[in-house]
């Protein structure tokens, strides 16, 4: 029961934080994050961490050696605080959450990469292209700062103007879909004459290919069953001589090897007789 309630409680807490329901708490978190970004931008934290680490380790080794030299017992070993087992806490709480998150991320990544849902893959490609453009125009620090500010301002604005924003988004989506349909139809109309000319110039081959291409209607989709597209195309036994199909090779004129040799002999005999007549 607790496992099913915990995610809801966490989501509620995050929503309250981003919507400034507790301004003091949200202000502290927001200010701390902004300060952290500024410090990370201006200060070389990695260099400082390694600098303090080697000083602390040298001091610990010197104190331990001096204690063993003077009293026979190292000062660090004698006066060290009671150590706490942090590994158990990490193993029990953090690692399982990381494992679940990694499994979910792997599942989603496989679905996107291997196009289990074409629409989702196209959306991911669009997002990647937008991020590619943004990272080429702005620095990572600028993008992180902008994302942080939007994360703490957009939920408040949306909660206060929910109806207006939803109506604007719906109108924009409808307009965008209509424009996409118009551009698609325009591109199809522009390309149709060129395709027809290409088919005409290619002769019987183009006509044959055209007859085998299913005509898509407005209700057809990419993932629809293909049996409906070829339902009207049934094999016929009649022989046609138009440009829409290749002429069939008569099979009755194809004989075996012995018949072909007889024809050759007859041709030779006819040639000899013609020579004698001349």
C-alpha positions in Angstrom: 0.0 0.0 0.0 2.8 2.4 0.9 4.5 1.8 -2.5 1.4 2.8 -4.4 0.9 6.0 -2.3 4.5 7.2 -2.3 4.7 8.3 -6.0 1.4 10.2 -5.7 2.7 12.0 -2.6 6.0 12.8 -4.3 4.1 14.2 -7.4 1.9 16.3 -5.2 4.8 17.7 -3.3 6.6 18.6 -6.6 3.4 20.2 -7.9 3.0 22.3 -4.7 6.7 23.3 -5.0 6.5 24.4 -8.6 3.2 26.2 -8.1 4.5 28.3 -5.2 1.8 27.1 -2.8 4.4 27.6 0.0 6.3 30.7 -1.2 9.0 30.4 1.5 9.9 26.8 0.7 9.8 27.3 -3.0 11.8 30.5 -2.8 14.6 28.7 -0.8 14.7 25.8 -3.3 14.6 28.1 -6.4 17.3 30.5 -4.9 19.5 27.5 -4.0 19.3 26.1 -7.5 20.1 29.4 -9.1 23.0 30.0 -6.7 24.3 26.5 -7.5 24.2 27.2 -11.2 26.0 30.4 -10.8 28.7 28.8 -8.6 29.1 25.9 -11.0 29.5 28.5 -13.8 32.0 30.8 -12.1 33.9 28.4 -9.8 36.0 25.4 -10.9 34.4 23.1 -8.3 36.2 19.9 -9.5 39.6 21.6 -9.1 38.7 22.8 -5.6 37.4 19.3 -4.6 40.6 17.6 -5.6 42.7 20.3 -3.9 40.9 19.9 -0.6 41.0 16.1 -0.9 44.7 15.8 -1.2 45.3 18.3 1.7 42.9 16.3 3.9 44.5 13.0 3.0 48.0 14.3 3.7 46.9 15.7 7.0 45.3 12.4 8.0 48.4 10.4 7.1 50.7 12.8 9.0 48.5 12.8 12.1 48.3 9.0 12.1 52.1 8.7 11.7 52.8 11.2 14.4 50.4 9.5 16.9 52.0 6.1 16.3 55.5 7.7 16.7 54.7 9.4 20.0 52.1 7.3 21.7 52.1 4.1 19.8 48.6 4.6 18.5 47.6 6.8 15.7 45.6 9.9 16.4 43.2 9.3 13.6 42.5 5.8 14.7 42.1 6.8 18.3 39.9 9.9 17.9 37.9 9.0 14.7 34.1 9.4 15.1 31.8 6.5 15.0 31.4 5.5 11.4 27.9 5.1 9.9 27.0 2.5 7.3 25.8 4.6 4.3 26.2 1.7 1.9 23.1 -0.1 3.4 21.0 3.0 3.0 22.1 3.4 -0.6 21.5 -0.3 -1.4 18.1 -0.3 0.1 16.7 3.0 -1.2 18.7 4.7 -3.9 19.9 1.7 -6.0 16.5 0.1 -6.4 15.1 3.4 -7.6 18.0 3.8 -10.0 17.4 0.3 -11.3 13.7 0.9 -11.9 14.5 4.2 -13.7 17.1 2.5 -15.8 14.8 -0.3 -16.8 12.0 2.2 -17.8 14.5 4.4 -19.7 15.9 1.4 -21.6 12.3 0.3 -22.5 11.4 3.7 -23.8 14.7 4.1 -25.6 14.3 0.8 -27.4 10.7 1.7 -28.5 11.9 5.0 -29.8 15.1 3.8 -31.6 13.5 0.7 -33.2 10.3 2.7 -34.2 7.7 0.6 -32.3 5.6 3.7 -32.6 6.4 5.8 -35.7 4.7 8.9 -34.4 6.7 8.7 -31.1 10.0 8.2 -33.0 9.2 11.2 -35.2 8.5 13.3 -32.2 11.8 12.3 -30.6 13.6 13.2 -33.8 11.9 16.6 -33.8 12.9 17.2 -30.2 16.5 16.1 -30.9 16.6 18.5 -33.9 15.3 21.4 -31.7 17.9 20.6 -29.0 20.6 20.4 -31.6 19.7 23.9 -32.8 19.4 25.3 -29.3 22.8 23.9 -28.2 24.4 25.4 -31.3 22.9 28.8 -30.5 23.1 29.0 -26.7 25.5 27.6 -24.0 24.4 24.8 -21.7 24.4 27.2 -18.7 22.0 29.5 -20.5 19.7 26.6 -21.4 19.8 25.2 -17.9 19.1 28.6 -16.3 16.2 29.2 -18.8 14.7 25.8 -18.1 14.9 26.3 -14.4 13.2 29.7 -14.5 10.5 28.3 -16.8 10.0 25.3 -14.5 9.3 27.6 -11.5 7.2 30.2 -13.5 5.2 28.3 -16.1 3.1 26.1 -13.7 2.0 29.2 -11.8 1.0 31.0 -15.0 -0.7 27.9 -16.3 -2.7 27.3 -13.2 -4.0 30.9 -13.2 -4.8 30.9 -16.9 -5.6 27.3 -17.6 -8.7 27.8 -19.8 -7.2 30.4 -22.0 -4.0 28.5 -22.5 -5.8 25.2 -23.3 -8.0 27.0 -25.8 -5.0 28.6 -27.5 -3.2 25.3 -27.6 -6.2 23.5 -29.1 -6.6 26.3 -31.7 -2.9 26.2 -32.6 -3.0 22.4 -33.0 -6.0 22.6 -35.3 -4.4 25.3 -37.4 -1.1 23.4 -37.6 -2.8 20.2 -38.7 -4.8 22.1 -41.3 -1.6 23.7 -42.6 0.2 20.4 -42.7 -2.6 18.9 -44.7 -2.6 21.8 -47.1 1.2 21.6 -47.7 1.0 17.9 -48.2 -1.8 18.2 -50.8 0.1 21.0 -52.5 3.2 19.0 -52.7 1.3 16.0 -54.0 -0.4 18.2 -56.7 3.0 19.7 -57.7 4.7 16.3 -58.0 1.8 14.5 -59.7 2.5 15.9 -63.3 6.2 15.1 -63.0 5.4 11.5 -61.9 3.0 11.1 -64.8 5.5 12.4 -67.3 8.1 10.0 -65.9 5.7 7.1 -66.2 4.8 8.0 -69.8 8.5 8.4 -70.8 9.3 5.0 -69.3 6.8 3.3 -71.6 5.4 -0.2 -70.6 7.7 -0.4 -67.6 6.2 2.8 -66.1 2.7 1.7 -66.9 3.3 -1.7 -65.3 4.7 -0.1 -62.1 1.8 2.3 -62.0 -0.7 -0.5 -62.2 0.9 -2.3 -59.3 1.0 0.8 -57.0 -2.0 0.9 -54.7 -4.0 4.2 -54.7 -4.2 5.6 -51.2 -7.3 7.4 -50.1 -7.8 10.0 -47.4 -8.8 7.3 -45.0 -5.8 5.1 -45.5 -3.0 5.0 -43.1 0.6 3.9 -43.1 0.0 1.1 -40.7 -3.3 -0.2 -42.2 -3.7 -3.7 -43.6 -2.4 -3.9 -47.1 -5.0 -6.5 -48.1 -7.6 -3.8 -48.7 -5.3 -1.9 -51.0 -4.8 -4.9 -53.3 -8.3 -6.3 -52.9 -9.4 -5.2 -56.4 -6.2 -6.6 -58.1 -7.0 -10.2 -58.8 -5.1 -12.2 -61.4 -6.8 -12.6 -64.7 -6.4 -15.2 -67.4 -7.2 -12.9 -70.3 -4.3 -11.7 -72.4 -4.1 -8.0 -73.0 -2.0 -6.1 -75.5 -2.3 -2.6 -74.1 0.5 -0.5 -72.6 -0.7 -1.3 -69.1 0.9 -4.8 -69.1 3.7 -6.6 -70.7 2.9 -9.0 -73.7 2.9 -12.6 -72.6 5.4 -14.9 -74.3 3.6 -17.7 -76.2 4.5 -20.9 -74.6 3.4 -23.1 -77.4 6.3 -21.9 -79.6 8.9 -23.1 -77.1 9.8 -26.6 -77.9 12.3 -29.0 -76.5 15.9 -29.5 -77.9 15.0 -32.1 -80.4 12.3 -30.0 -82.1 14.7 -27.0 -82.3 17.3 -29.3 -84.0 14.7 -30.4 -86.5 13.9 -26.7 -87.3 17.6 -26.1 -87.9 17.9 -29.1 -90.2 14.8 -28.0 -92.2 16.3 -24.5 -92.6 19.6 -26.0 -93.9 17.7 -28.2 -96.3 15.7 -25.2 -97.6 18.9 -23.2 -98.1 20.5 -26.1 -100.1 17.4 -26.4 -102.3 17.4 -22.7 -102.9 21.0 -22.8 -103.9 20.4 -25.7 -106.4 17.5 -23.8 -108.0 19.8 -20.8 -108.5 
